Amino acid sequence: MKRIAIVLGTRPEVIKMSPVVGTCRSRKGTGLDYFMSRTGQDCSCDIGWVFSGGLGLPDARYNLDVGAGAWGRRHGAQTGRMVAGMA
């Protein structure tokens, strides 16, 4: 069985990756397993609409909650928290 981790960070990224998620969903039962993780780096609090119905995506299995750079986190610190969260 092949497993795919789809890691989504910002709203534009979620929108661009939605066809990939749709393809993974359509291949369910064919030996392809996937799950989604959110980094939580998008400072937009309304990103939940994307998962709850805006694009018809399933909920993310994990939220790494790294925070937005605008909230005082530097990109290197965000990346470090993402890697640690996925370990």
N, C-alpha and C positions, 0 to 999 in steps of 0.2 A: 504494500500500500504506500502511496506517495502522500506526504503531508506538506501542505503549503501554509506558511505563516504570512498573512497579509498585514503589514504594519502601516497604519494610517496616521498622519500627523495633523495636517491642516485641512481646512474645508476644501480648497481647490484640489488638493491631493485626493480627498475622499471622492469628490465628484469625478475626477479623471480615472480613478481605479474602480468605479462602480461596474463598468463592463467586465472587468477581470473577475470581480466577485460574482457577477451574474453567470459567467462561464463556469466558474467553479461550482456554483449551485446547480447548474444544469447537468453537471457530470457526477452528481451525487450517486453513489451506488456503483460506480465504475472503478473503484479502487483509488479514488482521489479524495483525500480528506483535507479540509482547510479550516482555518479559524482566523479571526481578525483581532488585532490589538490596536488600541488607540494610544497615541503617545500622550495626549492631553496637552499638547503644546499650543494648540490654537486658543487664543484668548477670547474667541467668540463663544459666549455662553449658549448661543442658540444652535450650536452644531448638532445637538441632540435630534433636531428635526430630520437630519439626514438619515439617522438610523431608525427613527420611529415611523418613517413613512414617506419622507420626501423623495428618496430614491429607492425605497423598498429593500434596503439592506438589513440584514440581521444585526442584532446587537453585537457589539464587540465582546469577545470573551474576556479580554483583559483591558484595563485602563492603567497605563504606566504613570499617569498624572505627573508629568515632568514640569508642567507650568509653562507659561509663555515668556518669551524673552523680554517682552515689554514689562513684565512684572519683576524685573531685576535679575533674571537668570541669563547668563551668557550662553552662547551656542555650545561651547565646549562642555559646560556643566549639564546642559540639556542632553547632549549626546551621551555623556557618561551615565546619566540617570536612565536613559533609554536602554543602553547596553546592560546595565545592572538589573533593570526591570525584566529584561528578556532572559536573563541567565537562570 
